[in-house]
Amino acid sequence: MFSLVVGAAIIADRRLLAAQRSAPVELAGGWELPGGKVEPGETDEEALVRECREELGIEVVVGQRVGEDWPLHNGYVMHVWTAAIADGEPAALEHSQLRWLTEAELFDVPWLPADLRVIEALRVHLKEF
């Protein structure tokens, strides 16, 4: 059995929103896609909307799924979905900082190892938004 987390690939103006972890200590400073754990009874999409509201203070419209299961550490699996901002301006409510990255800047930040494969897969999606 695995635990499921969702990641939001928030894309606007051909840029991807990246978030820098502030905790836990072993992950602090690394960059990731916003998101978090899927709660019992929630769908991926519901969890993604809730996590974006809690972490970024925005409302999103969930788009398409990116890839299949992205294995993480400790038995976690991540499902990644594209998302567009429906309302609000992203704020770092639970992260150290946020950055919008163009395709050329995608690897200018030190992504957490588990997110690297996802970021590579997202390149094609940047051209669509």
NUGUGU-745105 format. One record per residue (C-alpha): residue number from 1; residue in one letter; chain; x, y, z. Coordinates in pm, whole numbers. Example, Ala and Ser with C-alpha at 12.3 -4.5 7.8 and 13.67 -1.06 7.14 Angstrom:
2
+------+------+-------+--------+--------+--------+
: resi : resn : chain :   east :  north :     up :
+------+------+-------+--------+--------+--------+
:    1 :    A :     A :   1230 :   -450 :    780 :
:    2 :    S :     A :   1367 :   -106 :    714 :
+------+------+-------+--------+--------+--------+
This chain:
129
+------+------+-------+--------+--------+--------+
: resi : resn : chain :   east :  north :     up :
+------+------+-------+--------+--------+--------+
:    1 :    M :     A :      0 :      0 :      0 :
:    2 :    F :     A :    122 :    347 :    -81 :
:    3 :    S :     A :     28 :    697 :     24 :
:    4 :    L :     A :    -85 :    930 :   -251 :
:    5 :    V :     A :     19 :   1292 :   -294 :
:    6 :    V :     A :    -71 :   1534 :   -572 :
:    7 :    G :     A :    146 :   1794 :   -740 :
:    8 :    A :     A :     15 :   2101 :   -919 :
:    9 :    A :     A :    194 :   2202 :  -1237 :
:   10 :    I :     A :     56 :   2557 :  -1238 :
:   11 :    I :     A :    132 :   2708 :  -1574 :
:   12 :    A :     A :     66 :   3065 :  -1692 :
:   13 :    D :     A :    218 :   3256 :  -1983 :
:   14 :    R :     A :    437 :   2955 :  -2066 :
:   15 :    R :     A :    591 :   2961 :  -1718 :
:   16 :    L :     A :    578 :   2700 :  -1442 :
:   17 :    L :     A :    527 :   2792 :  -1076 :
:   18 :    A :     A :    797 :   2642 :   -851 :
:   19 :    A :     A :    790 :   2643 :   -471 :
:   20 :    Q :     A :   1087 :   2625 :   -233 :
:   21 :    R :     A :   1040 :   2396 :     69 :
:   22 :    S :     A :   1081 :   2547 :    413 :
:   23 :    A :     A :   1039 :   2216 :    602 :
:   24 :    P :     A :   1119 :   1948 :    704 :
:   25 :    V :     A :   1489 :   2010 :    756 :
:   26 :    E :     A :   1600 :   1736 :    515 :
:   27 :    L :     A :   1394 :   1891 :    231 :
:   28 :    A :     A :   1422 :   2262 :    319 :
:   29 :    G :     A :   1570 :   2469 :     39 :
:   30 :    G :     A :   1474 :   2221 :   -232 :
:   31 :    W :     A :   1221 :   2315 :   -496 :
:   32 :    E :     A :    900 :   2129 :   -576 :
:   33 :    L :     A :    561 :   2154 :   -733 :
:   34 :    P :     A :    297 :   2279 :   -488 :
:   35 :    G :     A :     67 :   2008 :   -354 :
:   36 :    G :     A :     35 :   1754 :    -80 :
:   37 :    K :     A :   -138 :   1447 :     54 :
:   38 :    V :     A :   -472 :   1324 :    -73 :
:   39 :    E :     A :   -707 :   1297 :    226 :
:   40 :    P :     A :   -943 :    998 :    271 :
:   41 :    G :     A :  -1251 :   1043 :     53 :
:   42 :    E :     A :  -1088 :   1304 :   -174 :
:   43 :    T :     A :  -1021 :   1267 :   -543 :
:   44 :    D :     A :   -687 :   1379 :   -686 :
:   45 :    E :     A :   -857 :   1685 :   -830 :
:   46 :    E :     A :  -1024 :   1782 :   -501 :
:   47 :    A :     A :   -695 :   1745 :   -314 :
:   48 :    L :     A :   -514 :   1958 :   -571 :
:   49 :    V :     A :   -768 :   2241 :   -543 :
:   50 :    R :     A :   -756 :   2226 :   -162 :
:   51 :    E :     A :   -376 :   2218 :   -146 :
:   52 :    C :     A :   -343 :   2517 :   -381 :
:   53 :    R :     A :   -589 :   2710 :   -165 :
:   54 :    E :     A :   -401 :   2621 :    157 :
:   55 :    E :     A :    -42 :   2660 :     28 :
:   56 :    L :     A :    -79 :   2942 :   -222 :
:   57 :    G :     A :   -406 :   3120 :   -145 :
:   58 :    I :     A :   -538 :   3067 :   -499 :
:   59 :    E :     A :   -820 :   2887 :   -673 :
:   60 :    V :     A :   -718 :   2663 :   -962 :
:   61 :    V :     A :   -886 :   2477 :  -1244 :
:   62 :    V :     A :   -737 :   2130 :  -1280 :
:   63 :    G :     A :   -624 :   2034 :  -1629 :
:   64 :    Q :     A :   -473 :   1710 :  -1749 :
:   65 :    R :     A :   -274 :   1443 :  -1571 :
:   66 :    V :     A :    100 :   1437 :  -1643 :
:   67 :    G :     A :    242 :   1086 :  -1665 :
:   68 :    E :     A :    125 :    805 :  -1443 :
:   69 :    D :     A :    256 :    730 :  -1092 :
:   70 :    W :     A :    569 :    922 :   -989 :
:   71 :    P :     A :    736 :    724 :   -705 :
:   72 :    L :     A :    861 :    929 :   -411 :
:   73 :    H :     A :   1035 :    824 :    -88 :
:   74 :    N :     A :    887 :    623 :    199 :
:   75 :    G :     A :    615 :    456 :     -6 :
:   76 :    Y :     A :    461 :    777 :   -141 :
:   77 :    V :     A :    341 :    807 :   -500 :
:   78 :    M :     A :    271 :   1142 :   -666 :
:   79 :    H :     A :      9 :   1218 :   -928 :
:   80 :    V :     A :     79 :   1541 :  -1116 :
:   81 :    W :     A :   -187 :   1751 :  -1286 :
:   82 :    T :     A :   -159 :   2070 :  -1487 :
:   83 :    A :     A :   -356 :   2357 :  -1338 :
:   84 :    A :     A :   -450 :   2711 :  -1431 :
:   85 :    I :     A :   -515 :   2994 :  -1185 :
:   86 :    A :     A :   -886 :   3079 :  -1174 :
:   87 :    D :     A :   -865 :   3338 :   -896 :
:   88 :    G :     A :   -599 :   3505 :   -684 :
:   89 :    E :     A :   -226 :   3566 :   -697 :
:   90 :    P :     A :      5 :   3291 :   -564 :
:   91 :    A :     A :    161 :   3364 :   -226 :
:   92 :    A :     A :    421 :   3158 :    -39 :
:   93 :    L :     A :    197 :   3072 :    258 :
:   94 :    E :     A :    379 :   2746 :    340 :
:   95 :    H :     A :    698 :   2777 :    133 :
:   96 :    S :     A :   1011 :   2993 :    162 :
:   97 :    Q :     A :    953 :   3146 :   -181 :
:   98 :    L :     A :    788 :   3100 :   -518 :
:   99 :    R :     A :    932 :   3146 :   -866 :
:  100 :    W :     A :    785 :   3146 :  -1215 :
:  101 :    L :     A :   1018 :   2958 :  -1450 :
:  102 :    T :     A :   1028 :   2969 :  -1829 :
:  103 :    E :     A :   1130 :   2659 :  -2024 :
:  104 :    A :     A :   1488 :   2793 :  -2042 :
:  105 :    E :     A :   1491 :   2846 :  -1663 :
:  106 :    L :     A :   1334 :   2513 :  -1561 :
:  107 :    F :     A :   1656 :   2377 :  -1414 :
:  108 :    D :     A :   1784 :   2703 :  -1261 :
:  109 :    V :     A :   1657 :   2589 :   -920 :
:  110 :    P :     A :   1765 :   2277 :   -727 :
:  111 :    W :     A :   1455 :   2059 :   -762 :
:  112 :    L :     A :   1398 :   1783 :   -510 :
:  113 :    P :     A :   1526 :   1461 :   -672 :
:  114 :    A :     A :   1181 :   1306 :   -704 :
:  115 :    D :     A :   1052 :   1610 :   -895 :
:  116 :    L :     A :   1329 :   1616 :  -1159 :
:  117 :    R :     A :   1168 :   1355 :  -1386 :
:  118 :    V :     A :    834 :   1533 :  -1360 :
:  119 :    I :     A :    986 :   1869 :  -1455 :
:  120 :    E :     A :   1141 :   1716 :  -1765 :
:  121 :    A :     A :    801 :   1571 :  -1862 :
:  122 :    L :     A :    637 :   1912 :  -1813 :
:  123 :    R :     A :    847 :   2086 :  -2080 :
:  124 :    V :     A :    595 :   2007 :  -2353 :
:  125 :    H :     A :    308 :   2146 :  -2145 :
:  126 :    L :     A :    472 :   2488 :  -2116 :
:  127 :    K :     A :    417 :   2538 :  -2487 :
:  128 :    E :     A :     42 :   2475 :  -2447 :
:  129 :    F :     A :    -36 :   2748 :  -2191 :
+------+------+-------+--------+--------+--------+
